Amino acid sequence: MTTTIFRKDGNTACIACDSRVTWIDNDSAFPLRWFDSTDFRKAITIDDVMYGFAGSNAMFKIFLEYYSNRDDSEFVLDTVVKLAKDHRVQFFIIRYDGVELKLFGYSPKSDNYPEIFRSSADSSIPKSCYAIGSGKESKEYKKHKISKNAQLPIMKIISANSKGLKKAGMLDLNERVAKGNLDLELSKQAYFACQNKGGDLFTGGDVNMSQSATREQIMEQVAIMNRMDQEAKANGAVCASPINATLEVQQLKSMGLKAVSDNWIDSSEKRMRLYKKMEKSLITSI
């Protein structure tokens, strides 16, 4: 569902993201349907800290729902990681506070993919440019990732998608998904048509930059994502973007970082009170 890019150039930093919302088939992880939202934000700035996400919508929604203040934000994020681990939900959230870029996330171990478990206690990401989401695997992202303009790689991915769908004779696909779900075979054809041109079908819509949000605007985003999750759930899908854990592990190791933290997240009374509230939200979302 996404390409989310952090870029720092000198003293200036930003997070850019697309606006596509994708319903994923639970079994195949191919897209069933997508919506290019105009009011949904995958990157947001709260109390002068930037956040961007990829993976399951529900986890970002839960973080925003239970966010209270800057000082407690890492505590809340760690609790989201603990929740995701216990329920085997895949997600990444990047956090930049003007000094450090940190990656919070979990990806469950399976027969095909390794586990990822990252919390506040882990080392920061030592990069001035770092991306999360399915789009980072695309040829267009790799070609343009060093651009000082964080929006450019996403624009190129979206352009490549259009070229791929045109070549495959599938330019009417957006009209089709507006009316209902795609069958699996057509979904696969569209996915590979975009990939072959260097794009990523999970990336689309508008290209947005992280902007400061009030508490009211944060709760508007929670309401938007809740509506998305309920619509997807009613159709046997989830709002998510699959993350290639194998490639993510390789990248973390190349930076000298561990994919699975040696640190553990405590089960203090304060954390478990918050955890139980989050768990109720998660159960109603997926």
N, C-alpha and C positions, 0 to 999 in steps of 0.2 A: 504494500500500500504506500510505499514512501521512498523518497530520497531526502534525507535530512543532513545538511552539511554545516559544520562549524568551520569558520575561517577567521584567523587573526592576522592582521597586517599592521605591524608596528603596535601602536596603542589602540587601534580600532579592531573590534571583534563583532561578529554577527553569527546568527544561525539562519540559514535559508532552508525552505522546505516547499514541497508541492502540496496540493490540496485534495488529492484523490482519496476517496474512501472506498475500500474494496471488501466485498464479501468473499470469504475464502471457503472453499469446500473442505470440510473437516477431514476427509479421507485423503484426497489427492493434493491439497494445498494449492490447486489452481483456482483462478478467480471465477466466481459464478456471476458476479455483477459488480459494477462500480458506479460511483457518483462523484462528479467533480464539484465539490462543495465550494461555496463562496464565503461561508462564514465559519468554517472549521479551521483551527490553527494547530499545527503539529509542533510549532515552536512558539515559545511565549517567554516574556521577561517578567519576573515577579520580584519586587524588592531589590531591583538592580542585579538580579541573577538570571542568566539565560538557561532555558531548558528546551530540549528537543527530544522527540521520541520516534521509535519504530517498534514494530511488533504488534502485540495485542492492544487494541484501543482501550480495553477495560483497565489496564494497569495505569495508563496515563490519566485516565478519568479518575481513578481512585486516588492517585497522588494529588491531583488538583482538588478533589473533593475534601480531602483531609489535611491539605496544606494550611498551616496556621501563621507561621512567620519564618523569616530567613534563618534565625538561629536553630529552629527545630526541623528545617527542611531536609537535612541529611538523615535525621532520625526517622522521618516519615518515609523517605526513599528506601532506607534500609528495611523498614517494615514491609514495604511493597515487595522488595526482593525476597524477603522471607516468605511472604504470602505466595509469590509466584513459584518459588521452589517447592513449597508444600503441595501446590495444586498443579505443578508442571505446566506453567504458562510461560510462553516465550515473550520477552520484551527487552528493550534497551531504552534507557533515558540518559542523555548526556546533560551535564550541569557545568556551567562556567560562571564563576563568581568574580571574574576580573583578574584572578591570579592563577587558578588551577582549572583544568578541564578534567572532569571525572566521568567515568562510565559506571552506571548502575544497571544491573541487568541479570537476567537468568535465561538460560536455554537448557531444557532437559536433555539428558543423555538418552540416546536411542541406539538401535542397531546400526544406523547410518551416520549418526552425528555425535560429536563429543559434548560434554557438559560445559556450560559457562555459568560462572557465579561470581558477580562483582559487587562490592559494597563500598561504603565510605572509607573503610580502613585500608583499601587498596591504593596503590600508587596512581598518581594522575597520568593522563595521556600526554606524552611529551611531543605533541604535534601542533603546528600552527594551522593545519588543515586536517579535519577528521570527519568521516561520514559514517552514518548508520543507515540501515535499510537496504532493501533489495536493489535499488538503483546503483549502489556503489560497485556492484558486480558488472555493470554494463560497460561496453566499449566506449561509449560517449563520455561516461563519467571518468574513466581512466585517461582518456585523451585530454580532457579539460580540467582535471582536478587541481592542477597547479594555478589555475586562473585566480587572480586577486578578487574577481567578482564571484562570490559564492553562489549567485543565482545562475551563472552561465552554464555549468554542467547540467543543471536540472532542465533548463531551457533546451539544451541540446538533446537530452534524453527524450523529452516530449516531442521535439521535432522528428527525431528518429522513429518514434512510435508511429507518427502520422505517415512517414515514408514507408515503413514496413507494412502497415495496414493497407495503404494504397496499392503497393506492389502485390499484395495478396488478394486484392479485390474486396477488402473488408472495411472500407471507409464508412459504411453505414452501421458499424458495430455499436457506436454510442447510442444510436437510435434504437437498436435492438435491446440493449441492456436497460434502456429507459422503460421498456415495456415488460421486461421479465428476465429471469436467469438464463444464462447460456447453458447449452449442454456441454458435457465435458470435452468432447472431441473438438467442438468449435472453440472452446476456451484454450485448448492446447495449441490449436492452429494460430490463434491470435497472439498467444504468448510467444511462440517461436518466431512469428512474423516480425514482432517488435525486437526480439533479441537478435535476430539475424541482421537487423539494420543498426545494431548498437544501442537499442533502447531498452525499456523496461516497462511492461504493461501495467505494473503496480504503481507507476509514477505518472501523474497527469494533473490536469486542471491548471490552477493559477500557481505562480511562484511567489511565495510570501516570505517576509523577513520577520524575525522575532521582534515583537513590540511590547512595551510595558502594558500590563493589564491591572485593572482595579479588581477588588474582591467581587464586585458585581459581574465584571466581564469574565472572571475565572469561573464563576458559577454558571454563566451562560454557556461556556464551553463544556462544562460538566453536563448540562441539560442536553446540549447538542449531541454529545457522545453517547449519553444514555439512550436517547431516541434512536441513534444509529444501531447500538447494540441490541435493543429490543426488536427492531425491524429485522436485523440479521438473524437473531435467535429464532424468531417466528418462522423463518424460512430455512432453518436447519444449517445456518452458516455462522461464521464469526467475522467481526471486523478486525482484520489483521493484515500484516505483511510478513511473509515468511523470511526468516533470517538464516542465512547459510552459516551454520555454526562452525563448520570445518574451516571456511575461509576466515571467519572472525578469530578463531583460535590461532591460525597461522599469523594473522596480522598482529595480534597481541604478543605472541612469542617473538616476532621480529622486532618489537619495541622493547624486548626484555621484560615483558609483563606476564603475569600468570593469568590463565583463563579461569581457573578455579581458585578462589581465594583460600589462603591458609587461615584467614580470620573467620570467626563465627559471629552470628548475630544473636545477641542475648534474648532471653525470654523473660525479661523483667516484667513486673506487674504493670508498669506504665505502657510497655510495648504491647503486651498481650491484650490490654484494654483496647488499644488502637487496632490491633490485629483482628480482633473479633468483629469490630465495626466494619473494617475493610472486607473481611471474609463474607459478611452478609451482602455487601455491595457486589462482590465478585460473583457470588452464586446467582444473583438475579441478572447478571450481565451475560453469562456464557452458558 
